[in-house]
Amino acid sequence: MSDTATPTRRKRAGGRAGNTRRSSPAVISQMPWSVPANTDAPTEPLNDEGIAAVHDGAMRILEEIGIEFLNEEALAILADADCIIDGTNVRMGRDFVMEMMAKAPSEFTLTPRNPDRVLPIGGRNMVFVNVSSPPNYWDLETGKTPGTRAQCQDLLRLTQYFNCIHVAGGYPVEPVDVHASVRHLDVLFDKLTLTDKVAHAYSLGKERVEDVMEMVRIAGGLTEEEFEATPRMYTNINSTSPLKHDEPMLDGYMRCVRRGQVTVVTPFTLAGAMAPVTMAGAVAQSIAEGLCAIALAQWIKPGAPCVLGTFTSNVDMKSGAPAFGTPEYMRATQMTGQMARFYGVPLRASGSCAANVPDGQSMWETSQSLWSAVQSHTNMVYHSAGWLEGGLIASPEKFVMDCEVIQQIQRYFDPAVVATTPEDIAVDAIKEVGGEGHFFGIDHTQERYETAFYQPFLSDWRNFEGWALDGAVWTAERAHRVFKEIVGSFEAPPMDPAIREELTEFVERRKAEGGAPTDF
């Protein structure tokens, strides 16, 4: 593969077959596609002095200690920006950082091959992303196994099916049965044909990012100019905490920046291990590791769409294992949300847990993670459905269970819940019932009973006897049934046959060329 741009061509009918849309059969009754707007005030544990202290700490890290940029091109660019370079160590002044941050947009859009699923990123908008990157898979039939392409495809089917999942992020499970040199080609082909939602590229060197950008362009029926005119996909990079950005991630990151695609910078700072044991110190370090990469992006392309990510949590000090959904994790997310608003950029957080199976622990930890995302005004919620064992397992049962929680969050923000029209205050209905009747049979109730409250697709609200008579099925077992029914009846979104053929030809050609280099 060369760095030469693919020639422009005439635009076809995008990734869609005309204007006809079809969806998979309705296994469950779910909420319609929408991007929820977070109408609550954010939770802000830091006062003004606290914000200033965290900011000053991050700036001192950048000015006095520096960040290792293990990429020669990035070092050359930052040298041109008059940063202080000492080998691979880069120090940058706070004035430079803040000047660059002022160029980053606070809001932008992401447009997939189906333009009906365009996503507004920033402001009060919340988008939810599926689980990404676990090497292992678990369900009630298989137990824990290394991920396969077939399992990855099933998780992509769930991603497409659930309206509350907006982004097809990463590999929902690593298909280790596909060689690493061509894995990105097969998974992106599956992602672009089994879903019509926003797609992601791993920044692991030139070939993977360039291949994904080209496949997204083809799937959208876009010219080069149209692809670069507005964000169509995104990448997420993680710093190597403490205080490093590695070579391949920076390479892919800069390629996406130059072509106008969205970049998310997410330091993975575990307090007590890769960051100070104090949460304010861990957040300050995380902010420093994130801002320096965003500053690089803005120097390369002012106005480039960037997102500041947080993955700050703590470790189990008894074992060193990562912990998620903890009180400290929640506070770190809320604090980083305050800092993202201070710098004027969108925020990414995660729906994570440390549990090994889809049990009670998995749900309380994930729920606390998801609600901390709400409280912090997170705009992109990574790993929001399907994550187990600290990111080492993807589970379809957990995916289904998490979607129940996400739907409840969406319903929580439905303006109808807090409407205060005269009909909602319902004085006439209260007068009709008086002090001795009930509201079940009156017109006011009958006109609204089907839509008045959130209707779960997985929760079982029957009493114990009713539940027991129906087989006493536990939640994970119900989720497994839903998963099987969804994938068994799934219909892929339509795609122009000519575009599918072009995608197939591209994948075959790149495989023949060897795909991406690997170390093995």
LUMBA-972009 format. One record per residue (C-alpha): z, x, y; residue in three letters. Coordinates in pm, 1 decimal, always signed. Example, Ala and Ser with C-alpha at 12.3 -4.5 7.8 and 13.67 -1.06 7.14 Angstrom:
BEGIN
+780.0, +1230.0, -450.0, ALA;
+714.0, +1367.0, -106.0, SER;
// end
This chain:
BEGIN
+0.0, +0.0, +0.0, MET;
-87.8, +134.1, +344.9, SER;
+70.1, +70.8, +683.1, ASP;
-259.3, -68.8, +809.7, THR;
-225.3, -429.3, +917.5, ALA;
-403.3, -691.2, +709.9, THR;
-708.0, -824.4, +897.2, PRO;
-660.8, -1157.3, +1065.7, THR;
-826.8, -1457.1, +908.6, ARG;
-886.3, -1821.1, +974.6, ARG;
-578.6, -2037.0, +940.5, LYS;
-577.8, -2285.2, +653.8, ARG;
-355.2, -2586.8, +599.1, ALA;
-36.2, -2384.2, +598.0, GLY;
+172.1, -2387.4, +284.8, GLY;
+128.2, -2759.9, +247.5, ARG;
-134.4, -2980.3, +86.1, ALA;
-234.2, -3173.8, +395.9, GLY;
+45.9, -3391.1, +532.9, ASN;
+150.3, -3533.2, +196.9, THR;
+506.7, -3452.0, +100.4, ARG;
+673.4, -3531.1, -223.4, ARG;
+1020.2, -3454.2, -346.3, SER;
+1176.6, -3420.2, -686.6, SER;
+1309.7, -3741.2, -845.6, PRO;
+1645.4, -3858.1, -712.2, ALA;
+1898.8, -3732.0, -964.2, VAL;
+2171.5, -3793.8, -708.3, ILE;
+2196.2, -3982.3, -382.9, SER;
+2224.2, -3711.2, -120.2, GLN;
+2225.2, -3692.3, +255.4, MET;
+1886.2, -3645.7, +425.0, PRO;
+1763.1, -3310.4, +551.0, TRP;
+1924.4, -3224.6, +883.0, SER;
+2070.8, -2928.5, +1067.8, VAL;
+2427.2, -3021.5, +1162.4, PRO;
+2549.6, -2959.3, +1514.7, ALA;
+2907.2, -2834.3, +1535.4, ASN;
+3063.4, -3063.2, +1793.0, THR;
+3420.7, -2934.4, +1755.8, ASP;
+3576.0, -2680.6, +1987.7, ALA;
+3593.6, -2338.9, +1818.9, PRO;
+3921.2, -2201.6, +1688.4, THR;
+4007.7, -1902.4, +1906.5, GLU;
+4304.9, -1696.9, +1785.1, PRO;
+4240.7, -1427.0, +2048.6, LEU;
+4341.7, -1476.8, +2409.3, ASN;
+4146.8, -1307.9, +2689.2, ASP;
+4351.7, -991.3, +2651.3, GLU;
+4284.0, -989.6, +2277.8, GLY;
+3908.3, -1020.4, +2328.3, ILE;
+3919.8, -735.2, +2578.4, ALA;
+4123.9, -523.4, +2335.6, ALA;
+3885.3, -574.9, +2043.1, VAL;
+3586.0, -509.5, +2269.0, HIS;
+3741.9, -192.4, +2405.5, ASP;
+3823.7, -76.9, +2053.4, GLY;
+3463.6, -131.3, +1941.4, ALA;
+3329.8, +49.8, +2247.9, MET;
+3566.3, +344.4, +2193.1, ARG;
+3446.0, +372.1, +1832.8, ILE;
+3087.8, +387.7, +1957.1, LEU;
+3164.3, +627.2, +2244.0, GLU;
+3421.9, +860.9, +2089.5, GLU;
+3365.8, +852.7, +1713.0, ILE;
+3005.2, +742.7, +1668.0, GLY;
+2810.2, +587.4, +1383.0, ILE;
+2610.0, +774.1, +1120.4, GLU;
+2242.9, +672.6, +1131.0, PHE;
+2091.0, +812.9, +812.5, LEU;
+1733.3, +754.4, +922.9, ASN;
+1526.6, +1011.2, +1114.1, GLU;
+1312.1, +753.3, +1292.7, GLU;
+1618.2, +565.2, +1416.2, ALA;
+1773.4, +891.3, +1534.8, LEU;
+1459.7, +979.1, +1731.4, ALA;
+1450.0, +635.8, +1891.7, ILE;
+1816.2, +652.0, +1992.3, LEU;
+1767.0, +1003.6, +2128.5, ALA;
+1493.7, +862.2, +2354.3, ASP;
+1750.3, +604.4, +2466.9, ALA;
+1974.5, +893.3, +2579.6, ASP;
+2236.3, +833.4, +2312.1, CYS;
+2434.7, +1142.3, +2208.4, ILE;
+2300.8, +1272.5, +1876.5, ILE;
+2488.3, +1526.7, +1667.1, ASP;
+2309.8, +1563.2, +1336.2, GLY;
+2315.3, +1206.8, +1204.5, THR;
+2605.8, +1097.6, +1423.0, ASN;
+2514.6, +873.1, +1715.2, VAL;
+2741.4, +798.4, +2007.2, ARG;
+2639.4, +544.2, +2266.7, MET;
+2804.9, +441.6, +2590.4, GLY;
+2935.1, +92.3, +2649.2, ARG;
+2706.4, +38.9, +2946.3, ASP;
+2403.5, +105.4, +2725.6, PHE;
+2536.3, -121.5, +2450.1, VAL;
+2606.4, -408.4, +2687.0, MET;
+2268.1, -365.4, +2857.6, GLU;
+2099.5, -395.3, +2518.1, MET;
+2313.2, -691.2, +2411.2, MET;
+2212.2, -874.7, +2727.1, ALA;
+1851.2, -863.2, +2605.1, LYS;
+1929.5, -1032.7, +2270.5, ALA;
+1858.9, -1408.2, +2266.8, PRO;
+2146.1, -1647.3, +2207.4, SER;
+1918.2, -1899.7, +2037.1, GLU;
+1581.8, -1894.0, +1856.8, PHE;
+1403.1, -2069.8, +1570.7, THR;
+1298.8, -1980.8, +1215.8, LEU;
+984.0, -2155.6, +1087.9, THR;
+905.0, -2155.3, +712.7, PRO;
+576.8, -2255.5, +549.0, ARG;
+681.3, -2619.2, +586.3, ASN;
+717.4, -2663.5, +962.8, PRO;
+916.4, -2982.4, +903.2, ASP;
+1199.7, -2748.5, +798.0, ARG;
+1209.1, -2538.7, +1115.3, VAL;
+1561.8, -2409.9, +1181.4, LEU;
+1728.8, -2368.0, +1520.6, PRO;
+1956.6, -2062.7, +1506.2, ILE;
+2236.8, -2028.7, +1760.8, GLY;
+2422.1, -2264.8, +1989.3, GLY;
+2611.3, -2529.1, +1795.5, ARG;
+2367.7, -2532.1, +1502.0, ASN;
+2485.3, -2453.9, +1147.7, MET;
+2244.8, -2363.8, +867.1, VAL;
+2357.1, -2303.4, +509.5, PHE;
+2212.8, -2035.1, +281.4, VAL;
+2225.1, -2024.7, -98.6, ASN;
+2406.0, -1754.7, -294.8, VAL;
+2226.3, -1420.3, -280.1, SER;
+2224.7, -1102.0, -487.4, SER;
+2475.4, -1141.1, -774.2, PRO;
+2367.5, -931.5, -1074.3, PRO;
+2521.0, -1178.2, -1320.9, ASN;
+2485.4, -1544.7, -1406.8, TYR;
+2735.9, -1791.7, -1550.2, TRP;
+2705.7, -2147.4, -1670.0, ASP;
+2891.2, -2359.3, -1921.0, LEU;
+2633.7, -2290.8, -2192.6, GLU;
+2563.7, -1919.9, -2149.4, THR;
+2888.4, -1777.5, -2019.4, GLY;
+2852.8, -1457.4, -1817.2, LYS;
+2518.3, -1281.9, -1869.8, THR;
+2295.5, -1044.4, -1671.3, PRO;
+2060.6, -1244.2, -1449.1, GLY;
+1708.8, -1334.1, -1561.4, THR;
+1398.9, -1455.7, -1382.5, ARG;
+1430.1, -1796.8, -1549.5, ALA;
+1786.7, -1832.8, -1422.0, GLN;
+1677.0, -1718.8, -1076.7, CYS;
+1405.0, -1984.1, -1081.6, GLN;
+1657.0, -2254.3, -1172.9, ASP;
+1879.1, -2154.1, -882.1, LEU;
+1575.9, -2167.9, -653.7, LEU;
+1509.9, -2519.1, -780.6, ARG;
+1862.6, -2614.3, -678.8, LEU;
+1801.4, -2447.8, -341.8, THR;
+1494.2, -2661.6, -284.5, GLN;
+1648.2, -2980.9, -419.0, TYR;
+1960.6, -2992.9, -204.6, PHE;
+1891.1, -3101.0, +152.6, ASN;
+2214.8, -2940.7, +271.6, CYS;
+2079.9, -2594.0, +181.6, ILE;
+1847.9, -2479.6, +459.1, HIS;
+1754.4, -2123.0, +362.6, VAL;
+1633.0, -1961.2, +40.0, ALA;
+1819.6, -1636.1, +87.9, GLY;
+1795.4, -1319.8, -117.6, GLY;
+1767.8, -1337.6, -495.5, TYR;
+2000.6, -1622.1, -601.1, PRO;
+2065.6, -1402.0, -901.6, VAL;
+1914.0, -1059.4, -967.7, GLU;
+1653.8, -1100.6, -1243.0, PRO;
+1733.7, -777.9, -1422.6, VAL;
+1471.4, -856.6, -1686.9, ASP;
+1208.4, -780.0, -1420.5, VAL;
+1161.9, -412.1, -1331.9, HIS;
+1302.8, -321.7, -991.5, ALA;
+966.4, -189.1, -871.1, SER;
+806.5, -535.2, -887.0, VAL;
+1111.5, -763.5, -880.6, ARG;
+1061.0, -852.0, -515.7, HIS;
+704.2, -961.4, -584.1, LEU;
+796.0, -1198.7, -865.9, ASP;
+1100.1, -1344.5, -694.0, VAL;
+921.0, -1397.2, -363.4, LEU;
+632.9, -1562.7, -543.8, PHE;
+882.7, -1796.0, -711.1, ASP;
+1066.8, -1853.4, -384.9, LYS;
+752.6, -1935.6, -188.6, LEU;
+613.7, -2169.4, -455.6, THR;
+933.9, -2338.9, -576.6, LEU;
+1071.3, -2387.7, -222.5, THR;
+930.2, -2452.5, +122.1, ASP;
+1237.3, -2327.8, +308.3, LYS;
+1297.4, -2013.7, +515.6, VAL;
+1273.6, -1698.8, +303.2, ALA;
+1445.6, -1359.5, +316.7, HIS;
+1340.5, -999.2, +262.2, ALA;
+1564.1, -719.5, +137.2, TYR;
+1546.3, -416.7, +364.4, SER;
+1525.1, -158.6, +90.5, LEU;
+1245.4, +57.6, +220.8, GLY;
+891.5, +8.2, +343.8, LYS;
+721.1, -151.2, +46.6, GLU;
+958.5, -440.2, -19.9, ARG;
+975.7, -551.7, +342.0, VAL;
+604.2, -515.9, +406.1, GLU;
+520.1, -703.8, +84.7, ASP;
+752.9, -990.1, +171.1, VAL;
+623.1, -1021.8, +525.7, MET;
+267.6, -1034.3, +394.5, GLU;
+356.0, -1294.6, +129.2, MET;
+532.5, -1512.6, +386.8, VAL;
+226.9, -1483.2, +611.4, ARG;
-5.9, -1584.3, +328.3, ILE;
+217.3, -1873.3, +219.8, ALA;
+216.5, -2012.1, +573.1, GLY;
-161.4, -1985.5, +607.3, GLY;
-105.2, -1769.1, +914.6, LEU;
-299.7, -1505.3, +1099.0, THR;
-120.9, -1181.5, +1186.8, GLU;
-85.3, -1302.9, +1544.0, GLU;
+64.5, -1635.0, +1437.1, GLU;
+308.7, -1464.2, +1202.7, PHE;
+435.4, -1234.7, +1476.0, GLU;
+438.4, -1498.8, +1751.5, ALA;
+755.6, -1666.4, +1622.5, THR;
+1010.9, -1577.9, +1354.8, PRO;
+899.2, -1686.8, +1006.9, ARG;
+1152.6, -1505.0, +786.8, MET;
+1451.7, -1276.4, +817.1, TYR;
+1629.0, -977.8, +673.5, THR;
+1997.8, -898.3, +645.1, ASN;
+2131.3, -543.3, +643.3, ILE;
+2481.8, -424.0, +567.3, ASN;
+2636.7, -115.4, +715.5, SER;
+2787.6, +126.2, +467.4, THR;
+3141.3, +101.2, +592.8, SER;
+3301.7, +296.0, +732.2, PRO;
+3062.1, +380.5, +1015.3, LEU;
+2724.3, +434.5, +845.2, LYS;
+2379.7, +274.3, +841.9, HIS;
+2162.9, +400.0, +556.1, ASP;
+1799.7, +508.0, +549.8, GLU;
+1619.1, +230.3, +358.0, PRO;
+1799.2, -57.7, +529.1, MET;
+1727.9, +82.3, +874.1, LEU;
+1362.9, +133.5, +775.7, ASP;
+1316.1, -228.4, +669.7, GLY;
+1524.0, -351.1, +961.1, TYR;
+1307.1, -175.0, +1217.9, MET;
+987.4, -302.8, +1053.4, ARG;
+1109.8, -661.3, +1086.8, CYS;
+1215.1, -600.9, +1446.8, VAL;
+872.0, -469.4, +1542.6, ARG;
+699.8, -774.5, +1395.9, ARG;
+925.6, -1025.6, +1567.0, GLY;
+1117.6, -1139.7, +1260.4, GLN;
+1488.9, -1221.3, +1254.4, VAL;
+1738.0, -946.9, +1169.1, THR;
+2099.0, -1004.1, +1066.9, VAL;
+2345.6, -712.6, +1079.8, VAL;
+2651.4, -769.9, +861.2, THR;
+2908.9, -492.6, +824.6, PRO;
+3105.2, -525.5, +500.0, PHE;
+3449.0, -421.9, +618.3, THR;
+3732.4, -472.1, +371.8, LEU;
+4063.9, -422.1, +548.2, ALA;
+4273.9, -166.5, +366.2, GLY;
+3974.4, -3.5, +195.3, ALA;
+3667.0, +49.1, +416.8, MET;
+3841.7, -49.8, +740.0, ALA;
+4192.8, -39.5, +887.2, PRO;
+4450.8, -254.1, +712.5, VAL;
+4509.2, -446.3, +1037.4, THR;
+4265.6, -732.5, +1089.5, MET;
+4207.6, -653.9, +1458.7, ALA;
+4119.7, -295.9, +1365.4, GLY;
+3887.8, -412.6, +1087.0, ALA;
+3715.9, -655.8, +1323.5, VAL;
+3676.2, -390.7, +1595.0, ALA;
+3516.4, -153.6, +1343.9, GLN;
+3289.9, -431.9, +1218.1, SER;
+3183.1, -515.6, +1573.2, ILE;
+3099.7, -150.7, +1642.9, ALA;
+2892.3, -119.6, +1324.7, GLU;
+2703.0, -438.5, +1410.2, GLY;
+2641.9, -384.8, +1781.4, LEU;
+2494.1, -37.7, +1743.6, CYS;
+2218.9, -173.3, +1515.7, ALA;
+2149.9, -466.2, +1748.1, ILE;
+2128.4, -220.3, +2037.2, ALA;
+1869.0, -24.8, +1836.8, LEU;
+1667.9, -344.7, +1784.4, ALA;
+1675.6, -435.5, +2152.6, GLN;
+1564.6, -87.1, +2255.7, TRP;
+1270.4, -111.8, +2014.0, ILE;
+1174.6, -467.7, +2110.3, LYS;
+1367.0, -631.5, +2395.1, PRO;
+1440.9, -991.3, +2310.7, GLY;
+1420.4, -936.8, +1935.4, ALA;
+1601.9, -1222.2, +1752.7, PRO;
+1924.6, -1075.1, +1612.2, CYS;
+2234.4, -1218.8, +1445.8, VAL;
+2577.2, -1054.1, +1428.5, LEU;
+2727.7, -1094.1, +1083.7, GLY;
+3085.4, -1080.5, +964.5, THR;
+3204.0, -998.5, +616.3, PHE;
+3550.5, -882.4, +708.4, THR;
+3816.3, -961.1, +452.4, SER;
+4102.5, -786.2, +279.8, ASN;
+4156.4, -624.6, -56.6, VAL;
+4419.1, -691.7, -318.5, ASP;
+4651.9, -403.1, -242.9, MET;
+4766.1, -406.2, -606.3, LYS;
+4421.6, -349.3, -755.7, SER;
+4182.2, -270.4, -468.8, GLY;
+3967.4, -571.7, -560.7, ALA;
+3806.7, -766.8, -274.1, PRO;
+3970.6, -1097.5, -180.8, ALA;
+3789.6, -1385.2, -9.8, PHE;
+3888.0, -1716.2, +140.6, GLY;
+4224.8, -1569.9, +234.9, THR;
+4417.1, -1645.6, +555.4, PRO;
+4316.4, -1299.0, +680.0, GLU;
+3951.5, -1365.7, +597.2, TYR;
+3965.0, -1689.8, +792.9, MET;
+4124.1, -1527.4, +1096.1, ARG;
+3877.5, -1236.5, +1089.8, ALA;
+3587.7, -1483.7, +1085.4, THR;
+3734.9, -1678.9, +1375.4, GLN;
+3796.2, -1359.2, +1572.4, MET;
+3441.3, -1238.4, +1511.1, THR;
+3314.3, -1577.2, +1626.2, GLY;
+3491.3, -1522.4, +1956.9, GLN;
+3334.4, -1179.8, +1987.4, MET;
+2984.9, -1310.0, +1903.0, ALA;
+3018.3, -1563.3, +2183.9, ARG;
+3144.9, -1285.7, +2412.5, PHE;
+2827.0, -1085.5, +2340.0, TYR;
+2602.4, -1393.3, +2346.9, GLY;
+2446.9, -1368.6, +1999.9, VAL;
+2442.5, -1601.9, +1696.8, PRO;
+2695.6, -1548.2, +1418.3, LEU;
+2656.6, -1518.4, +1042.4, ARG;
+2951.4, -1567.8, +802.4, ALA;
+2982.0, -1652.5, +431.4, SER;
+3113.1, -1909.6, +184.2, GLY;
+3277.8, -1670.2, -56.8, SER;
+3553.2, -1657.1, -317.7, CYS;
+3704.5, -1415.1, -567.6, ALA;
+3735.7, -1666.1, -855.3, ALA;
+3559.9, -1586.6, -1182.8, ASN;
+3466.6, -1940.9, -1289.5, VAL;
+3407.8, -2270.1, -1103.8, PRO;
+3771.6, -2377.1, -1111.6, ASP;
+4029.9, -2485.2, -857.1, GLY;
+4069.8, -2135.1, -715.5, GLN;
+3695.9, -2109.3, -660.0, SER;
+3692.4, -2428.9, -459.4, MET;
+3996.7, -2371.9, -240.9, TRP;
+3882.3, -2018.9, -155.6, GLU;
+3524.6, -2127.3, -85.6, THR;
+3639.8, -2431.3, +111.1, SER;
+3859.3, -2210.0, +327.7, GLN;
+3564.7, -1975.6, +380.1, SER;
+3331.7, -2261.5, +471.0, LEU;
+3579.1, -2423.9, +706.5, TRP;
+3648.2, -2090.1, +875.6, SER;
+3271.6, -2080.2, +937.7, ALA;
+3300.8, -2421.1, +1102.1, VAL;
+3600.4, -2311.9, +1307.8, GLN;
+3427.3, -1993.6, +1425.7, SER;
+3101.8, -2174.2, +1521.6, HIS;
+2905.3, -1976.7, +1265.2, THR;
+2532.0, -2037.6, +1287.2, ASN;
+2419.8, -1898.6, +948.0, MET;
+2651.5, -1950.4, +650.4, VAL;
+2549.2, -1709.4, +376.4, TYR;
+2643.7, -1752.8, +9.2, HIS;
+2744.3, -2110.9, +83.1, SER;
+2656.8, -2243.0, -264.0, ALA;
+2689.7, -2076.1, -604.3, GLY;
+2903.2, -1764.6, -544.2, TRP;
+3169.4, -1642.5, -790.8, LEU;
+3361.5, -1321.7, -877.3, GLU;
+3337.6, -1174.5, -529.7, GLY;
+2957.7, -1191.4, -537.8, GLY;
+2906.3, -1057.0, -890.9, LEU;
+2824.3, -1397.5, -1045.6, ILE;
+2591.1, -1680.3, -947.8, ALA;
+2669.9, -2015.2, -1110.3, SER;
+2467.9, -2338.7, -1101.2, PRO;
+2781.6, -2546.4, -1156.9, GLU;
+2947.2, -2378.2, -860.4, LYS;
+2626.2, -2432.2, -662.3, PHE;
+2642.9, -2807.9, -721.9, VAL;
+3017.6, -2820.8, -648.8, MET;
+2972.9, -2628.4, -323.8, ASP;
+2697.2, -2863.2, -210.4, CYS;
+2947.0, -3149.8, -232.2, GLU;
+3168.3, -2961.9, +15.9, VAL;
+2876.5, -2873.1, +244.9, ILE;
+2762.7, -3235.1, +253.1, GLN;
+3113.1, -3338.2, +353.4, GLN;
+3099.1, -3087.8, +638.9, ILE;
+2768.8, -3237.2, +747.0, GLN;
+2913.1, -3586.4, +733.4, ARG;
+3215.9, -3467.6, +928.7, TYR;
+2979.8, -3383.7, +1217.0, PHE;
+2784.5, -3710.5, +1196.8, ASP;
+2816.8, -3870.9, +1543.2, PRO;
+2854.3, -4209.9, +1374.9, ALA;
+3198.8, -4109.7, +1246.4, VAL;
+3341.3, -4089.9, +1598.8, VAL;
+3125.6, -4352.2, +1773.4, ALA;
+3319.4, -4567.7, +2021.9, THR;
+3087.3, -4857.1, +2109.7, THR;
+3243.3, -5204.7, +2128.8, PRO;
+3116.3, -5266.1, +1776.0, GLU;
+3295.3, -4952.1, +1658.0, ASP;
+3621.9, -5038.3, +1834.7, ILE;
+3582.4, -5374.0, +1653.7, ALA;
+3832.4, -5583.9, +1851.5, VAL;
+3650.2, -5903.1, +1750.3, ASP;
+3672.5, -5806.8, +1382.3, ALA;
+4043.4, -5733.4, +1417.6, ILE;
+4090.3, -6072.3, +1588.7, LYS;
+3898.8, -6246.0, +1306.7, GLU;
+4123.6, -6098.7, +1036.7, VAL;
+4445.3, -6124.3, +1230.5, GLY;
+4771.3, -6024.2, +1066.2, GLY;
+4735.3, -6192.6, +728.7, GLU;
+4383.8, -6136.7, +599.9, GLY;
+4174.9, -5835.2, +496.7, HIS;
+3853.1, -5675.5, +612.1, PHE;
+3658.2, -5659.4, +283.6, PHE;
+3468.7, -5985.6, +318.2, GLY;
+3403.3, -6020.6, +690.3, ILE;
+3053.9, -5971.8, +835.3, ASP;
+3155.3, -5660.6, +1028.8, HIS;
+3239.3, -5485.9, +700.5, THR;
+2954.0, -5631.2, +497.1, GLN;
+2699.2, -5512.0, +752.0, GLU;
+2829.0, -5154.5, +730.7, ARG;
+2986.7, -5098.0, +390.3, TYR;
+2696.5, -4900.8, +242.2, GLU;
+2696.5, -4639.2, +517.9, THR;
+3048.3, -4656.3, +660.8, ALA;
+3191.0, -4366.0, +458.8, PHE;
+3074.9, -4050.2, +288.5, TYR;
+2965.3, -4123.7, -67.6, GLN;
+3019.4, -3828.3, -302.8, PRO;
+2765.2, -3743.3, -569.5, PHE;
+3005.6, -3531.7, -776.8, LEU;
+3362.7, -3636.0, -702.2, SER;
+3508.1, -3902.8, -932.4, ASP;
+3721.3, -4150.1, -737.5, TRP;
+3818.6, -4371.3, -1030.8, ARG;
+4176.4, -4389.0, -1151.9, ASN;
+4289.8, -4183.4, -1449.7, PHE;
+4230.1, -4462.2, -1701.8, GLU;
+3875.4, -4527.3, -1583.7, GLY;
+3796.6, -4157.0, -1583.9, TRP;
+3948.2, -4111.4, -1931.6, ALA;
+3761.9, -4408.0, -2080.7, LEU;
+3436.0, -4258.8, -1952.2, ASP;
+3493.3, -3932.9, -2141.1, GLY;
+3746.0, -3751.1, -1920.5, ALA;
+3473.1, -3523.7, -1782.5, VAL;
+3602.7, -3242.8, -1561.2, TRP;
+3427.8, -3146.8, -1239.2, THR;
+3244.1, -2839.1, -1367.2, ALA;
+3112.8, -3041.2, -1662.8, GLU;
+2980.9, -3310.3, -1426.8, ARG;
+2822.2, -3038.2, -1213.7, ALA;
+2655.3, -2892.5, -1522.6, HIS;
+2501.4, -3231.3, -1603.9, ARG;
+2372.0, -3267.1, -1247.5, VAL;
+2226.3, -2914.7, -1260.3, PHE;
+2045.1, -2986.0, -1585.8, LYS;
+1905.2, -3315.1, -1460.3, GLU;
+1780.5, -3156.0, -1137.4, ILE;
+1598.2, -2865.7, -1299.8, VAL;
+1470.2, -3089.1, -1579.7, GLY;
+1300.1, -3329.4, -1339.8, SER;
+1213.4, -3082.5, -1063.1, PHE;
+876.9, -3098.7, -889.4, GLU;
+779.3, -2804.3, -671.7, ALA;
+677.6, -2874.6, -311.8, PRO;
+300.5, -2890.0, -265.9, PRO;
+102.0, -2580.6, -175.1, MET;
-265.1, -2544.2, -90.2, ASP;
-430.7, -2418.6, -414.3, PRO;
-626.3, -2155.8, -221.5, ALA;
-303.9, -2018.5, -72.7, ILE;
-136.4, -2008.9, -412.7, ARG;
-436.4, -1822.6, -549.7, GLU;
-421.4, -1571.8, -264.9, GLU;
-49.0, -1518.8, -326.0, LEU;
-116.6, -1463.3, -695.7, THR;
-390.0, -1212.1, -620.8, GLU;
-165.6, -1023.8, -378.4, PHE;
+115.1, -999.9, -633.4, VAL;
-121.9, -882.1, -905.4, GLU;
-275.8, -619.1, -678.0, ARG;
+58.9, -484.5, -563.3, ARG;
+183.6, -467.6, -921.9, LYS;
-127.0, -271.9, -1017.5, ALA;
-47.7, -33.1, -730.1, GLU;
+302.8, +19.2, -866.8, GLY;
+504.2, -207.2, -639.9, GLY;
+796.6, -29.4, -473.4, ALA;
+925.1, +314.3, -573.9, PRO;
+1252.4, +329.3, -765.3, THR;
+1492.1, +601.3, -871.8, ASP;
+1438.0, +530.7, -1240.6, PHE;
// end
